[in-house]
Amino acid sequence: MQKIFSALKNINLWLISSICISLLVAIPIFVIFSSFFGETSSYLALLSETFLFKYIFNTIILLVGVLFLTFVFGVGIAYFVSFYTFPGSQFFTWAVILSFAVPGYIYAYSLTAFFENYGTLFSLLTFFFGEANYNIYIPRIDSLLGSIFSISFSLFVYVYLLTRALFGYQSQNMIDAGRNMGFSSYNIFKKIILPSAKPGIVAGLSLVAMECISDFGTVEFFNVETLTTAIYDSWITFEDLNTANILSFYLLIFILIFFSLERLSRSKSRFNIPSKGFSKIEKTKLVGKKAFFVFIFCFLIFFLSFIFPLLQMIYWLIKFPNSFDLGMFFSLSYNSITVIIITCSVLIFLSFIVNYGIRVTDNKYLKALTNFSISGYAIPGIILSVTILTFSSYADQFLSEYFFILGFKTLIIGTIFGLIVAYFIRFFSLAVNGIRSGYEKLNHSLDDASYLMGYSKIGTFAKVHIPFLKNNLILICMLLSIDLIKELPITLILRPYNFETFATQAYNFASQDMLEYTALPSLFLILFASFFILISKKHILKGF
């Protein structure tokens, strides 16, 4: 009887833990829904009659442009490195993922500085060809076009990784069958290779769409009026949180559509190699003009997406040595690393609790609650920040009025604790799915063997599970570190006073039109993120 009671107690503990996590993640949804019953300022009516259509139109144009370019870049490189060998093909296989280290807003700073009047391109032309009025020949990057390029070069890796993962499971027999039917290389790609990789392509484009629609730093820098900038202006300029939440609801509808597409595409993806009829892809060696053009295509994307912004930041540091502030560097490094360490520790600890609870209880309700909780990554940072602000105001008023508990709002807003809560909601999916994928490969018979050897459940967890999941933990930590060091809107809105990270400091300089001073925080953000990518590149290349 005592054993049954103990088992029930443990099950309830796991259920309660998952319920708390799910409710925490669901807070933004509840707040956005409740905003329809709150009062708004005249700004909402003014917006509906004037600029709302423009915000939506710009968002759609931005989305279409980014999806097109990321499809061309991501699928193009994935196809070439998967089916052909050419000079540099092995290098490009992993090198292009370094572009993931460059957030869209930093690329936007580089792009603007390069093409502006008397900018980097002007200096280069002057150095090589002498003094002249080159500004009349230098093209100007339109704000919307600049946003499309900046976001595309920073996000195409999603499409590349997931498409390449599916290309790796293509069978040579299918390609040979196409050749026997008289198909050209183009028709084989169009009718055989591309359709079989469709789930990966759709999943990658869906992730790109979610990130694109929720982008704040890039469009705000280029002054492109999208739904995210409208949400930010509603809160900052008009101090109307309810209007910001209503706009967040409209944006969230877009996000959830692509979130559903991404989940559906992943569920249809199959990476199991058939036992019969499967033949590994035989890469075709390209020579001559074909090899040259394919190399140029891959090199240009790698150069433009990673080397170009990196060189721009190095150029600024050399040209403006006063922008290098060693004290600021140490301060930004300390703040960024502190946030990464705390957040990774909390996320991994809670993810282990949930995944281990699912494993030992095998409770279908617990699984359902966990699946609901991992939808948090579909919520953009700007929406998450605004809804946490709103919720903390509601909760502070409720607690002070009915329970005489004061200071709840000060616990969340402008504190490290509030930042960690927001990061937890935003990135819990990444941590819990990473550990879950490892647990799916761990046979339950190992647990039984451990119990027979006298280990308790906690002992089995410490002696068997953690060593087995070591590689998963490293990958999760690296991916979380990359996302956290690049995160802008959450940190910008919820950070403590005078607490700056590489991302927020670069944003502050850019917003003050001090682009050359963005060099130090931007450069080291890229270098730190690149370091995390290189450590985990073997796992990242497997397509997450």
Secondary structure, DSSP 4 states (H G I P E B T S, - for coil): -HHHHHHHHHHHHHHHHHHHHHHHHHHHHHHHHHGGGS---HHHHHHHHTTHHHHHHHHHHHHHHHHHHHHHHHHHHHHHHHHEE-TTHHHHHHHGGGGGGS-HHHHHHHHHHHHSTTSHHHHHHHHHH-S--GGGTSPP--HHHHHHHHHHHHHHHHHHHHHHHHHTT--HHHHHHHHHTT--HHHHIIIIIHHHTHHHHHHHHHHHHHHHHT--HHHHHTT---HHHHHHHHHHTT--HHHHHHHHHHHHHHHHHHHHHHHHHHHH---PPPSSS-----PEEP-HHHHHHHHHHHHHHHIIIIIHHHHHHHHHHHH-GGG--HHHHHHHHHHHHHHHHHHHHHHHHHHHHHHHHHHHH--HHHHHHHHHHGGGGGS-HHHHHHHHHHHHHHHHHHHHHHS----HHHHHTTSHHHHHHHHHHHHHHHHHHHHHHHHTTS-HHHHHHHHHTT--HHHHIIIIIHHHTHHHHHHHHHHHHHHHHH--HHHHHHSPTT---HHHHHHHHHHTT-GGGGHHHHHHHHHHHHHHHHHTHHHHTTT-
